[in-house]
Amino acid sequence: MSVVQLVPRIEGPAGEPSVNPVVSIAPPTGKPAMKPTPASEPYPLDRAFHAMLARFTGGISPAALSLAWLDWSSHLAVAPQRQAEIARNVLRDTGRFLEASLHAASPDQRPWSVIQPQGGDRRFREPQWEAAPFNLFAQAFLLGERWWHDATTGVRGVSRANEAIVEFSVRQMLDVLAPSNFAATNPEVLEKAFQSGGENFVFGWQNWCSDLMRLLSVSKPVSDEQFVVGKTVAASPGKVVYRNELIELIQYYPTTAQVRPEPILIVPAWIMKYYILDLSPENSLVRYLTGQGFSVFAVSWRNPEAKDRDVAFDDYRKLGVMAALDAIGRIIPGRKIHALGYCLGGTLLSIAAAAMARDGDKRLGTITLLAAQTDFTEAGELTLFINESQVAFLEDMMWKRGYLDTTQMAGAFALLRSNDLIWSRLSHDYLMGESAPPSDLMAWNADATRLPYRMHSEYLRKLFLNNDLAEGRYRVAGSSISLSDIHAPMFVVGTRADHVAPWRSVYKIHYQVDADVTFLLTSGGHNAGVVAPPEESWHSYQVLTKAADAPYVGPDEWLKLAPHIEGSWWLEWSSWLAARSGEPCAPPQIGIGDADSLPDAPGDYVHT
């Protein structure tokens, strides 16, 4: 197998060689090893069959689903008392619903007399749903949802993982049947049709045809015409100062006369493009930081192709985090670095920081993690897609192509919030005939990336499936690492409505590291909670600092102790960084050496 050979220039603080902007791919010394091909992998026919099957299942393993349903149904079949309890609940709810139906036209009958939507359910929030018969339609559906939830949970003997899979899959099937998805049972749609003379259906048909054409042509969404990378998004002035086979490192031009001596390095996730933190100017964290007097660097990952199938997870550490730190060290020598990692980039940064601490590398002044997990035992509903059967199925799906396609990851995330991302759009765009106004966040979300076969397999197995990092089995450069070796002050952000990195999972960093941890919980979700410019007044957060030697406080107790603050968390983090930075000084040089031959920001890799 070919390996990455780095050409050394100078040694970093830990003795690890720095790297040149040019990375060569060369076989190891001695007899060259043959690179494995898809045909030489074990059981190629089985893998090819699974890859074909994945086209019809959306990447979901049929075996994993079958085993989960067998576990649930077989245990329920031998639980007569649980069956009787479920039947009793059905008879009780049916009786109450029939009684409410008989008095539906009575002026004394109040809506939602049998069951009402939960707080996060936005399907029936409009007042039109309080009128008969639509209120009865909604209540009948909600009763069915509750009955199936009761039937698929709490069955003694069913494993938690299989119970979650069955409950999730039933919920997805029921969501299809919600009365809000059909014109005849949706009072909002009928009212719009009456007011517009049926024009909403004409516009909805046009929206559907436009989406279909974009899907078939694989073109970018209309919003991209307004939000163009390098012009209206990812437009903060800067220059690519370093490039290798995996990253471009962008250094942004200062916007203040003086800057803090310690630079900031942003390590984004490579499952999406880096400019989530450099959207349009009013939503750009990069622009905000430079305006606060910080020198900012950001990693832009190259979008992998089939030839990158053997790029390993650790290559992202070496050619990503470590190469960026080396390059910054050459531009601004002898300075501590404030490192920020977002989502998967935060997980990678924590791995790099633990390895650096183990090896005595003290270049990191502070560490900031945004919606990033280091323990994956409670990683939310994403774990429904992560078991041995599902991971093997995903590996077979990626095996021939060499990478995970963009549609697979996008589909998984959409399923986690199907009501908001799938069915609400069906009602809004196709039945109401309306179109959501384009936004920079939507344009970024549509600009997806691929994931290399080997990297994604290692990520799923070592972190999600085996939880090696949290349990001390994760190895870097042949030796184990431990997050407890991290002593640099940490600022950790969780988002309250996060379906990708639940905040209670992110919170576990408190008992993993030996460092001062400032934990902040902000309103919003995985992306909208992070992109929180100060000009938007609806943001709020809670924040509390735990000293390294202070006793542990659990997440529920933390919620009661942490004060509520109105406004953007960006202000809190900026003050935290400033308190751990030196006095302002003259801005550093832009790049060094042959950086003049590299392009201006946002570089070339963001367009791949």
SEVOKOL-541029 format. One record per residue (C-alpha): chain; y negated, x, z negated. Coordinates in pm, 1 decimal, padded with zeros to 6 digits. Layout:
<atoms>
   dovo         c2         c1         c3
      A          Y          X          Z
...
</atoms>
This chain:
<atoms>
   dovo         c2         c1         c3
      A    00000.0    00000.0    00000.0
      A   -00344.1    00131.2    00082.5
      A   -00579.8    00196.5   -00202.1
      A   -00954.5    00224.0   -00235.6
      A   -01071.5    00584.2   -00254.7
      A   -01418.8    00637.0   -00395.6
      A   -01621.5    00947.3   -00309.2
      A   -01765.9    01087.2   -00634.1
      A   -02131.4    01191.4   -00665.8
      A   -02216.8    01224.4   -01032.5
      A   -02030.4    01122.1   -01341.3
      A   -02144.9    00823.5   -01542.4
      A   -02183.2    00823.2   -01920.2
      A   -01813.9    00760.2   -01973.6
      A   -01699.7    01022.7   -01728.4
      A   -01611.4    00757.9   -01470.8
      A   -01723.1    00878.5   -01126.2
      A   -02016.1    00706.9   -00966.5
      A   -01979.8    00598.1   -00608.3
      A   -02158.5    00657.1   -00280.2
      A   -02292.1    00367.1   -00076.2
      A   -02001.7    00431.8    00163.8
      A   -01652.7    00328.3    00058.0
      A   -01355.1    00454.1    00251.0
      A   -01012.6    00294.8    00260.8
      A   -00744.7    00559.9    00257.2
      A   -00375.8    00584.0    00166.3
      A   -00279.4    00777.8   -00146.8
      A   -00176.6    01138.6   -00118.0
      A    00180.7    01210.9   -00025.0
      A    00390.5    00984.9    00191.0
      A    00178.3    00694.0    00316.9
      A    00288.7    00360.9    00181.3
      A    00345.1    00074.2    00420.1
      A    00108.6   -00214.6    00366.6
      A    00308.3   -00529.4    00298.2
      A    00276.9   -00797.7    00563.0
      A    00333.2   -01169.1    00518.1
      A    00668.4   -01140.1    00693.3
      A    00789.0   -00871.4    00448.5
      A    00712.6   -01082.7    00139.3
      A    01012.5   -01247.5   -00033.2
      A    01129.6   -01586.9    00093.1
      A    00892.7   -01610.5    00392.1
      A    01046.4   -01934.9    00518.6
      A    01000.0   -02103.5    00181.6
      A    00640.7   -01986.1    00165.3
      A    00569.1   -02102.4    00518.0
      A    00713.4   -02445.2    00434.0
      A    00500.7   -02469.2    00118.3
      A    00190.0   -02368.2    00313.5
      A    00259.6   -02643.5    00565.6
      A    00323.0   -02892.7    00286.4
      A   -00009.4   -02802.9    00124.0
      A   -00195.2   -02940.7    00425.8
      A   -00068.1   -03287.9    00337.4
      A   -00104.8   -03265.1   -00041.2
      A   -00452.1   -03112.0   -00060.4
      A   -00311.1   -02801.3   -00227.4
      A   -00147.7   -02994.5   -00513.2
      A    00211.9   -02897.1   -00590.1
      A    00444.4   -03199.8   -00548.8
      A    00692.1   -03036.3   -00783.6
      A    00433.0   -03004.2   -01060.0
      A    00335.6   -03370.2   -01025.4
      A    00698.7   -03485.0   -01013.9
      A    00791.0   -03290.9   -01327.2
      A    00492.8   -03432.8   -01514.6
      A    00574.6   -03791.2   -01418.7
      A    00942.1   -03739.6   -01502.6
      A    00849.1   -03602.6   -01845.3
      A    00627.2   -03904.0   -01919.4
      A    00849.3   -04177.5   -01775.9
      A    01171.0   -04049.1   -01933.2
      A    01016.3   -04028.7   -02280.4
      A    00852.3   -04368.6   -02246.1
      A    01185.1   -04518.6   -02134.2
      A    01346.3   -04426.7   -02468.0
      A    01051.9   -04534.5   -02685.5
      A    01101.8   -04912.2   -02733.3
      A    00845.9   -04938.2   -03014.4
      A    00579.7   -04766.2   -02803.3
      A    00666.8   -04999.7   -02513.1
      A    00628.4   -05300.7   -02741.4
      A    00291.1   -05173.1   -02860.9
      A    00169.4   -05129.6   -02500.2
      A    00291.8   -05479.9   -02411.5
      A    00121.7   -05623.4   -02720.1
      A   -00208.4   -05463.5   -02617.7
      A   -00174.5   -05607.0   -02266.8
      A   -00114.7   -05961.0   -02398.9
      A   -00407.1   -05931.1   -02641.3
      A   -00650.2   -05807.2   -02374.3
      A   -00526.4   -06063.8   -02121.0
      A   -00585.0   -06347.7   -02365.8
      A   -00936.0   -06228.0   -02446.7
      A   -01017.4   -06186.5   -02078.5
      A   -00891.7   -06536.8   -01988.6
      A   -01100.4   -06684.8   -02267.8
      A   -01408.8   -06499.6   -02141.8
      A   -01336.6   -06620.0   -01787.7
      A   -01327.3   -06985.3   -01897.2
      A   -01671.8   -06953.4   -02054.7
      A   -01823.4   -06726.5   -01787.1
      A   -02068.6   -06993.1   -01671.0
      A   -02175.5   -07084.1   -02024.9
      A   -02532.2   -06977.0   -02114.0
      A   -02402.3   -06859.1   -02451.2
      A   -02152.2   -06619.4   -02293.6
      A   -02286.3   -06266.1   -02319.1
      A   -02182.5   -05994.3   -02069.2
      A   -01931.4   -05727.1   -02161.5
      A   -01783.0   -05956.4   -02427.6
      A   -01432.8   -05809.1   -02385.2
      A   -01496.2   -05447.1   -02289.5
      A   -01798.7   -05247.6   -02180.8
      A   -01836.8   -04925.2   -01981.3
      A   -01839.1   -04596.6   -02165.2
      A   -02166.1   -04409.4   -02193.8
      A   -02094.6   -04169.2   -01908.4
      A   -01976.4   -04439.6   -01665.1
      A   -02261.8   -04503.6   -01422.8
      A   -02075.3   -04739.6   -01188.3
      A   -02174.2   -05058.3   -01369.8
      A   -02503.1   -04961.7   -01532.1
      A   -02734.5   -05174.9   -01315.8
      A   -02828.5   -05524.3   -01445.8
      A   -02668.0   -05695.6   -01143.7
      A   -02327.5   -05623.4   -01299.9
      A   -02408.1   -05847.2   -01595.8
      A   -02395.0   -06163.2   -01383.4
      A   -02079.5   -06362.6   -01316.7
      A   -01842.7   -06318.0   -01141.2
      A   -01921.7   -05947.7   -01098.2
      A   -01917.1   -05888.0   -01471.3
      A   -01563.4   -06026.5   -01480.8
      A   -01459.4   -05799.9   -01192.1
      A   -01590.5   -05498.2   -01379.4
      A   -01431.8   -05600.1   -01710.5
      A   -01093.3   -05662.7   -01546.6
      A   -01105.7   -05316.6   -01393.4
      A   -01210.6   -05150.7   -01720.3
      A   -00930.4   -05329.2   -01905.5
      A   -00682.0   -05198.6   -01649.0
      A   -00819.7   -04848.2   -01694.5
      A   -00783.9   -04873.9   -02070.4
      A   -00431.6   -05011.4   -02044.7
      A   -00316.5   -04728.6   -01820.8
      A   -00483.1   -04473.9   -02048.2
      A   -00294.3   -04616.5   -02343.9
      A    00030.5   -04618.6   -02146.4
      A    00003.3   -04258.1   -02026.5
      A   -00108.9   -04103.1   -02356.0
      A    00039.9   -04092.8   -02701.1
      A    00403.4   -04102.6   -02587.9
      A    00599.3   -03896.1   -02838.9
      A    00777.4   -03592.0   -02692.1
      A    00566.9   -03553.5   -02374.3
      A    00408.7   -03210.2   -02342.4
      A    00030.2   -03204.9   -02362.0
      A    00001.7   -03047.3   -02018.0
      A    00220.7   -03308.6   -01849.3
      A    00049.4   -03591.9   -02034.1
      A   -00287.8   -03466.5   -01908.7
      A   -00159.8   -03443.9   -01550.0
      A   -00022.1   -03800.1   -01555.8
      A   -00334.6   -03944.9   -01717.8
      A   -00559.8   -03759.7   -01470.9
      A   -00362.1   -03862.7   -01162.5
      A   -00350.0   -04228.6   -01272.6
      A   -00724.3   -04218.8   -01333.2
      A   -00781.4   -04083.7   -00982.4
      A   -00572.9   -04363.7   -00830.6
      A   -00750.0   -04631.5   -01034.8
      A   -01093.4   -04499.0   -00939.9
      A   -01014.5   -04590.3   -00579.3
      A   -00981.9   -04956.7   -00681.9
      A   -01308.8   -04983.6   -00875.7
      A   -01504.2   -05297.0   -00770.0
      A   -01809.1   -05076.2   -00711.4
      A   -01627.0   -04926.2   -00409.2
      A   -01607.3   -05251.9   -00213.1
      A   -01894.0   -05443.1   -00057.8
      A   -01757.5   -05786.6   -00148.2
      A   -01731.1   -05706.8   -00520.1
      A   -02042.4   -05490.0   -00560.2
      A   -02351.3   -05701.2   -00642.1
      A   -02588.8   -05412.5   -00563.1
      A   -02451.5   -05386.2   -00209.5
      A   -02463.5   -05762.9   -00155.7
      A   -02821.6   -05778.7   -00278.5
      A   -02919.0   -05492.0   -00048.3
      A   -02746.3   -05662.9    00245.4
      A   -02930.0   -05991.2    00176.5
      A   -03266.7   -05816.4    00151.1
      A   -03219.7   -05595.8    00458.7
      A   -03038.8   -05847.7    00677.1
      A   -02729.8   -05625.2    00685.0
      A   -02915.3   -05310.8    00794.0
      A   -02759.9   -05118.2    00505.4
      A   -02419.5   -05142.7    00674.7
      A   -02565.4   -05013.2    01001.1
      A   -02725.3   -04717.4    00823.3
      A   -02404.9   -04664.7    00624.3
      A   -02204.0   -04650.4    00945.4
      A   -02447.6   -04392.7    01082.8
      A   -02413.6   -04185.9    00765.1
      A   -02034.6   -04200.4    00791.0
      A   -02037.9   -04095.9    01156.5
      A   -02275.6   -03808.8    01081.6
      A   -02053.8   -03683.5    00797.1
      A   -01747.0   -03711.8    01018.9
      A   -01912.5   -03513.3    01298.7
      A   -02019.0   -03240.0    01057.3
      A   -01666.7   -03229.7    00915.0
      A   -01508.3   -03196.9    01257.5
      A   -01761.2   -02941.4    01381.5
      A   -01752.0   -02740.7    01056.0
      A   -02131.0   -02712.1    01074.0
      A   -02362.4   -02679.2    00778.7
      A   -02509.4   -02991.9    00620.4
      A   -02846.0   -03129.4    00722.9
      A   -03005.2   -03001.8    00402.7
      A   -02953.7   -02646.9    00529.8
      A   -03218.4   -02711.6    00794.5
      A   -03470.9   -02743.8    00513.9
      A   -03323.8   -02482.3    00281.3
      A   -03270.1   -02167.7    00486.0
      A   -03129.3   -01855.6    00319.4
      A   -03393.2   -01583.2    00319.1
      A   -03677.4   -01823.7    00394.7
      A   -03681.2   -02116.0    00152.7
      A   -03389.1   -02018.3   -00074.2
      A   -03280.6   -01666.7   -00172.9
      A   -03635.6   -01576.5   -00075.5
      A   -03756.3   -01364.0   -00368.3
      A   -03895.5   -01040.0   -00221.2
      A   -03663.1   -00745.9   -00266.3
      A   -03446.3   -00488.4   -00095.4
      A   -03079.7   -00402.7   -00073.0
      A   -03058.3   -00063.3   -00243.8
      A   -02681.8   -00013.1   -00243.9
      A   -02388.6   -00134.9   -00038.3
      A   -02013.6   -00088.5   -00042.8
      A   -01718.5   -00282.7    00099.6
      A   -01755.8   -00560.7   -00157.7
      A   -02119.9   -00590.3   -00268.2
      A   -02479.4   -00547.6   -00175.1
      A   -02704.4   -00467.4   -00470.4
      A   -03049.6   -00624.0   -00441.8
      A   -03348.9   -00482.8   -00628.4
      A   -03637.6   -00728.1   -00650.1
      A   -03998.7   -00619.4   -00618.3
      A   -04201.0   -00644.7   -00941.0
      A   -04468.1   -00914.0   -00960.2
      A   -04649.8   -00775.5   -01265.2
      A   -04848.9   -00455.4   -01310.9
      A   -04607.6   -00334.2   -01579.5
      A   -04243.0   -00408.4   -01649.7
      A   -04000.0   -00372.0   -01935.6
      A   -03818.2   -00037.3   -01916.2
      A   -03471.2   -00195.6   -01932.8
      A   -03359.1   -00353.9   -01602.6
      A   -03159.9   -00677.2   -01574.0
      A   -02837.5   -00684.7   -01370.7
      A   -02719.0   -01028.0   -01253.6
      A   -02344.9   -01059.4   -01182.8
      A   -02279.8   -01402.0   -01024.3
      A   -01943.5   -01559.3   -00952.2
      A   -01796.6   -01481.8   -00610.6
      A   -01654.7   -01830.0   -00565.1
      A   -02004.4   -01927.1   -00440.2
      A   -02305.0   -01739.5   -00299.1
      A   -02518.1   -01540.0   -00542.2
      A   -02844.0   -01728.3   -00487.7
      A   -02765.0   -02006.1   -00734.6
      A   -03004.9   -01803.1   -00952.1
      A   -03256.0   -01756.4   -00669.5
      A   -03297.2   -02100.9   -00518.0
      A   -03631.6   -02230.3   -00394.8
      A   -03922.3   -02055.4   -00573.6
      A   -03976.2   -02331.2   -00831.0
      A   -03603.7   -02319.3   -00925.6
      A   -03549.4   -01943.3   -00908.7
      A   -03445.6   -01761.9   -01226.1
      A   -03504.0   -01432.3   -01042.8
      A   -03863.8   -01528.1   -00969.5
      A   -03913.3   -01637.8   -01329.7
      A   -03779.4   -01308.4   -01467.5
      A   -03994.5   -01090.8   -01243.1
      A   -04290.9   -01303.5   -01347.0
      A   -04208.4   -01227.3   -01710.3
      A   -04226.9   -00853.6   -01643.4
      A   -03860.2   -00761.3   -01595.7
      A   -03701.6   -00538.9   -01332.0
      A   -03423.7   -00745.7   -01176.1
      A   -03114.3   -00644.3   -00979.5
      A   -02855.3   -00888.8   -00842.3
      A   -02508.8   -00846.2   -00694.7
      A   -02444.5   -01023.8   -00363.9
      A   -02069.7   -01046.2   -00291.7
      A   -01927.1   -01017.0    00057.1
      A   -01732.4   -01322.2    00174.0
      A   -01369.9   -01199.4    00209.1
      A   -01162.1   -01237.8    00523.5
      A   -00791.2   -01223.1    00601.8
      A   -00800.6   -00842.5    00610.1
      A   -00909.9   -00846.1    00243.0
      A   -00590.0   -01016.0    00125.2
      A   -00497.6   -00719.0   -00099.7
      A   -00834.7   -00682.6   -00274.1
      A   -00747.7   -00692.5   -00644.4
      A   -00930.0   -00852.7   -00934.9
      A   -01001.2   -00507.7   -01075.4
      A   -01163.3   -00409.3   -00744.0
      A   -01433.1   -00661.8   -00828.5
      A   -01491.2   -00477.3   -01155.1
      A   -01495.1   -00128.0   -01000.3
      A   -01674.6   -00202.8   -00674.6
      A   -01885.7   -00477.4   -00830.1
      A   -02001.4   -00433.0   -01188.9
      A   -01937.6   -00061.0   -01228.3
      A   -02073.3    00035.8   -00886.0
      A   -02388.4   -00169.4   -00952.5
      A   -02438.4   -00003.5   -01293.0
      A   -02399.2    00340.3   -01133.1
      A   -02651.6    00257.3   -00862.7
      A   -02904.1    00126.5   -01115.9
      A   -02850.3    00440.1   -01322.3
      A   -02948.4    00654.8   -01025.0
      A   -03263.4    00449.9   -00960.5
      A   -03367.3    00411.9   -01326.3
      A   -03184.9    00692.2   -01512.7
      A   -03135.3    00696.3   -01886.1
      A   -03217.4    00329.2   -01949.6
      A   -03011.3    00064.2   -02120.0
      A   -02928.8   -00232.9   -01897.4
      A   -02944.1   -00604.8   -01976.7
      A   -02634.9   -00746.1   -01800.2
      A   -02599.6   -01114.3   -01713.5
      A   -02279.2   -01276.5   -01589.4
      A   -02254.0   -01632.3   -01460.6
      A   -01927.8   -01832.1   -01457.3
      A   -01647.2   -01611.2   -01323.2
      A   -01902.1   -01329.1   -01301.0
      A   -01944.6   -01359.6   -01677.8
      A   -01569.7   -01332.0   -01731.6
      A   -01566.4   -01019.4   -01515.1
      A   -01867.1   -00877.7   -01701.1
      A   -01695.6   -00930.0   -02037.1
      A   -01389.5   -00742.6   -01906.3
      A   -01608.6   -00458.1   -01781.1
      A   -01803.2   -00449.7   -02109.5
      A   -01481.8   -00431.7   -02315.8
      A   -01349.4   -00146.1   -02100.4
      A   -01683.3    00035.7   -02123.7
      A   -01688.4   -00002.8   -02502.4
      A   -01332.6    00128.7   -02523.6
      A   -01429.6    00434.4   -02319.2
      A   -01754.5    00504.8   -02503.7
      A   -01981.1    00393.9   -02217.8
      A   -02298.6    00264.2   -02386.0
      A   -02511.9    00172.1   -02086.0
      A   -02524.0   -00199.7   -02171.6
      A   -02813.4   -00286.7   -02399.7
      A   -02737.9   -00659.8   -02415.8
      A   -02488.6   -00898.0   -02256.1
      A   -02567.7   -01252.3   -02143.2
      A   -02293.8   -01495.4   -02040.4
      A   -02378.2   -01821.4   -01863.6
      A   -02106.4   -02089.9   -01868.4
      A   -01843.2   -01813.5   -01873.0
      A   -01504.7   -01833.4   -02043.1
      A   -01313.6   -01552.4   -02211.7
      A   -01037.9   -01775.0   -02352.4
      A   -00865.8   -02018.8   -02119.0
      A   -00648.8   -02225.7   -02352.2
      A   -00899.5   -02513.3   -02344.4
      A   -01055.6   -02464.0   -02003.0
      A   -01104.1   -02833.2   -01934.6
      A   -00942.2   -03035.6   -01658.9
      A   -00922.0   -02730.3   -01432.6
      A   -00612.2   -02636.3   -01631.5
      A   -00439.6   -02940.9   -01480.4
      A   -00415.6   -02736.8   -01161.2
      A   -00286.9   -02427.2   -01340.2
      A    00081.0   -02406.3   -01432.1
      A    00365.1   -02193.0   -01296.2
      A    00459.3   -02447.2   -01031.0
      A    00101.1   -02501.7   -00917.9
      A    00011.8   -02130.2   -00914.5
      A    00320.6   -02046.8   -00708.7
      A    00228.4   -02326.6   -00467.3
      A   -00128.3   -02193.0   -00435.7
      A    00003.7   -01841.7   -00375.8
      A    00224.7   -01968.7   -00094.6
      A   -00069.7   -02160.3    00049.6
      A   -00282.7   -01841.3    00050.9
      A    00003.9   -01613.5    00153.1
      A   -00009.0   -01641.9    00531.9
      A   -00384.5   -01686.4    00567.6
      A   -00472.6   -01410.9    00319.8
      A   -00733.0   -01608.7    00125.3
      A   -00803.7   -01943.4   -00039.2
      A   -01006.0   -02158.1    00196.1
      A   -01340.9   -02299.2    00087.7
      A   -01221.0   -02659.4    00111.8
      A   -00949.2   -02609.3   -00151.1
      A   -01187.0   -02498.7   -00426.3
      A   -01447.0   -02759.7   -00332.6
      A   -01181.4   -03032.2   -00336.6
      A   -01059.0   -02932.6   -00682.8
      A   -01411.4   -02939.4   -00826.4
      A   -01483.1   -03274.8   -00660.0
      A   -01171.1   -03428.7   -00817.4
      A   -01290.9   -03328.7   -01164.5
      A   -01596.8   -03549.7   -01115.2
      A   -01466.8   -03794.2   -00858.4
      A   -01684.9   -04081.7   -00979.8
      A   -02001.8   -03877.2   -00934.8
      A   -01908.7   -03665.1   -00633.7
      A   -01683.1   -03892.9   -00428.2
      A   -01696.3   -04264.3   -00510.5
      A   -02062.8   -04288.8   -00605.9
      A   -02144.6   -04126.0   -00274.0
      A   -01925.2   -04377.0   -00090.3
      A   -02121.3   -04660.4   -00248.1
      A   -02463.1   -04498.2   -00209.7
      A   -02431.8   -04351.9    00141.4
      A   -02190.3   -04585.7    00318.8
      A   -02229.9   -04926.5    00149.6
      A   -02593.4   -04912.0    00043.3
      A   -02683.2   -04722.3    00360.3
      A   -02898.1   -04472.1    00174.3
      A   -02900.6   -04094.6    00198.0
      A   -02951.5   -03861.8   -00095.3
      A   -03263.1   -03648.9   -00046.8
      A   -03172.9   -03288.5    00035.7
      A   -03204.6   -03032.8   -00241.9
      A   -03169.7   -02658.9   -00274.3
      A   -02879.9   -02702.8   -00515.6
      A   -02693.4   -02922.3   -00265.3
      A   -02753.5   -02668.3    00010.8
      A   -02621.5   -02388.7   -00210.5
      A   -02319.4   -02596.7   -00311.3
      A   -02226.7   -02643.5    00054.7
      A   -02247.2   -02268.1    00120.5
      A   -01898.6   -02194.7   -00010.1
      A   -01695.0   -01872.6    00000.9
      A   -01331.5   -01770.5    00033.3
      A   -01116.7   -01599.4   -00230.6
      A   -00877.9   -01309.7   -00150.3
      A   -00507.9   -01378.5   -00193.2
      A   -00432.4   -01101.5   -00443.5
      A   -00751.0   -01138.9   -00648.9
      A   -00712.8   -01512.7   -00690.2
      A   -00344.5   -01483.5   -00778.1
      A   -00419.2   -01220.5   -01045.7
      A   -00708.9   -01425.5   -01180.6
      A   -00498.4   -01739.9   -01215.1
      A   -00199.0   -01563.7   -01367.0
      A   -00362.2   -01310.9   -01599.1
      A   -00647.8   -01525.3   -01724.7
      A   -00574.6   -01896.9   -01678.6
      A   -00195.6   -01898.5   -01700.4
      A   -00120.9   -01613.9   -01944.1
      A   -00460.1   -01585.2   -02120.0
      A   -00415.9   -01206.7   -02130.8
      A   -00782.3   -01128.4   -02201.4
      A   -00810.2   -01340.9   -02515.6
      A   -00469.6   -01229.3   -02645.2
      A   -00520.2   -00854.0   -02602.4
      A   -00280.6   -00796.1   -02311.6
      A   -00535.0   -00740.5   -02036.5
      A   -00524.7   -00384.2   -01903.0
      A   -00795.9   -00183.1   -01731.2
      A   -00720.7    00161.4   -01588.1
      A   -00374.1    00153.7   -01744.2
      A   -00481.6    00075.3   -02101.3
      A   -00535.6   -00247.7   -02290.8
      A   -00884.4   -00370.8   -02367.9
      A   -01013.7   -00589.3   -02650.0
      A   -01328.1   -00799.2   -02659.0
      A   -01362.7   -00699.4   -03024.0
      A   -01478.7   -00356.3   -02904.8
      A   -01800.8   -00514.0   -02775.2
      A   -02091.3   -00447.7   -03014.0
      A   -02393.4   -00506.2   -02788.0
      A   -02600.8   -00814.5   -02879.3
      A   -02490.6   -01120.1   -02681.0
      A   -02668.5   -01431.1   -02557.2
      A   -02414.8   -01696.4   -02458.8
      A   -02506.2   -02022.4   -02284.8
      A   -02285.2   -02329.6   -02269.0
      A   -02374.3   -02654.4   -02091.4
      A   -02307.9   -02986.8   -02257.7
      A   -02160.0   -03170.6   -01955.0
      A   -01963.5   -02878.0   -01810.7
      A   -01637.1   -02976.7   -01638.3
      A   -01563.8   -02620.9   -01520.9
      A   -01627.1   -02417.1   -01837.4
      A   -01637.0   -02664.9   -02131.4
      A   -01884.9   -02545.0   -02389.8
      A   -01631.1   -02547.2   -02671.9
      A   -01421.7   -02305.7   -02466.5
      A   -01725.5   -02084.3   -02403.8
      A   -01803.0   -02100.5   -02777.8
      A   -01483.1   -01908.4   -02860.5
      A   -01667.0   -01582.9   -02790.6
      A   -01786.5   -01605.9   -03152.1
      A   -01455.0   -01489.0   -03295.2
      A   -01362.1   -01254.7   -03010.9
      A   -01643.4   -00998.9   -03021.2
      A   -01783.3   -00781.9   -03300.4
      A   -02147.0   -00840.4   -03212.2
      A   -02449.8   -01051.2   -03290.4
      A   -02406.2   -01369.7   -03086.3
      A   -02689.8   -01607.4   -03003.1
      A   -02523.4   -01922.2   -02874.3
      A   -02727.8   -02178.7   -02683.4
      A   -02606.5   -02521.1   -02574.8
      A   -02820.9   -02675.3   -02303.2
      A   -02829.0   -03019.2   -02147.7
      A   -02682.2   -03070.4   -01802.9
      A   -02370.1   -02952.1   -01627.8
      A   -02223.8   -02625.7   -01500.9
      A   -02495.3   -02570.6   -01239.2
      A   -02779.9   -02811.6   -01316.3
      A   -02779.6   -02702.6   -01681.1
      A   -02820.2   -02336.8   -01586.4
      A   -03090.4   -02399.1   -01325.5
      A   -03351.9   -02521.7   -01575.8
      A   -03704.0   -02411.2   -01475.5
      A   -03971.8   -02460.6   -01743.3
      A   -04163.7   -02701.0   -01518.6
      A   -03884.9   -02960.2   -01558.8
      A   -03959.6   -03139.5   -01882.6
      A   -03629.6   -03324.6   -01925.6
      A   -03430.1   -03020.8   -02039.2
      A   -03334.2   -02962.3   -02402.7
      A   -03109.1   -02727.9   -02594.9
      A   -02973.1   -02619.8   -02931.2
      A   -02959.5   -02255.7   -03034.5
      A   -02835.3   -02054.9   -03332.8
      A   -02766.5   -01686.1   -03394.4
      A   -02461.1   -01553.4   -03577.0
      A   -02475.3   -01195.9   -03704.2
      A   -02170.0   -00979.7   -03640.8
      A   -02081.3   -00974.9   -04012.6
      A   -02161.6   -01342.7   -04078.2
      A   -01882.6   -01595.2   -04143.8
      A   -01753.6   -01799.4   -03852.9
      A   -01893.9   -02148.9   -03796.3
      A   -01685.1   -02392.4   -03590.9
      A   -01831.9   -02577.9   -03291.1
      A   -01857.4   -02914.9   -03466.6
      A   -02037.9   -02760.9   -03764.8
      A   -02258.4   -02565.0   -03523.2
      A   -02371.3   -02890.7   -03359.1
      A   -02497.4   -03014.0   -03694.9
      A   -02670.4   -02686.8   -03789.9
      A   -02833.5   -02579.4   -03462.8
      A   -03187.2   -02718.3   -03421.9
      A   -03275.1   -02932.5   -03117.8
      A   -03551.8   -02795.0   -02898.4
      A   -03714.9   -02970.6   -02602.7
      A   -03769.6   -02763.2   -02289.8
      A   -03597.6   -02500.1   -02079.4
      A   -03359.3   -02245.0   -02224.1
      A   -03515.2   -01985.7   -01989.7
      A   -03806.1   -01950.8   -02234.3
      A   -03570.2   -01887.6   -02526.6
      A   -03371.1   -01625.9   -02335.5
      A   -03681.3   -01449.3   -02205.6
      A   -03813.5   -01414.2   -02562.5
      A   -03472.8   -01290.1   -02677.7
      A   -03466.8   -01024.3   -02403.5
      A   -03824.6   -00916.4   -02472.9
      A   -03744.2   -00865.4   -02841.9
      A   -03465.0   -00625.8   -02740.0
      A   -03664.1   -00436.9   -02478.9
      A   -03913.5   -00151.7   -02493.2
      A   -04286.5   -00165.2   -02436.9
      A   -04398.1   -00240.2   -02078.8
      A   -04439.4    00058.5   -01849.5
      A   -04495.8    00135.3   -01482.1
      A   -04247.8   -00030.6   -01242.9
      A   -03954.2    00183.6   -01124.2
      A   -03905.0    00306.8   -00770.2
      A   -03734.6    00074.8   -00520.0
      A   -03401.0    00227.9   -00426.7
      A   -03316.2    00592.4   -00383.1
      A   -03171.5    00817.4   -00117.2
      A   -03062.2    00637.7    00197.8
      A   -03164.1    00292.0    00072.0
      A   -03433.3    00284.3    00343.2
      A   -03160.3    00223.0    00600.3
      A   -03046.8   -00093.2    00419.9
      A   -03196.7   -00439.1    00487.7
      A   -03447.9   -00634.9    00283.9
      A   -03332.7   -00912.1    00051.5
      A   -03129.3   -01126.3    00071.8
      A   -02927.5   -00872.8    00271.8
      A   -02642.6   -00924.2    00515.4
      A   -02347.3   -01021.8    00295.3
      A   -02502.4   -01355.2    00192.7
      A   -02479.6   -01465.2    00557.2
      A   -02105.7   -01389.3    00590.6
</atoms>
